[in-house]
Amino acid sequence: MKWLLTGGGGMVASHLSEFLLDKGEDVYVTVRWKEDLSRLEDYKEKITLILSLIRLGLLLLLWRKTL
């Protein structure tokens, strides 16, 4: 199964990533531009990092314009 986790550099998402990888799952993680990724060092090559450039406010503004 494929998993998408937000806030990949955080404590919860980093531990959840490691748990899912141990189960053989595919893990995709969103990270911010200058986020500290030291918690991901041990298994960074096994996950797919997705750079999160859009902030929630901008995303909501663009979504409202499409209505």
Secondary structure, DSSP 4 states (H G I P E B T S, - for coil): -EEEESSTTSHHHHHHHHHHHHTT-EEEEEE-TT---GGGTTTGGGSEEEE----HHHHHHHHHHT-
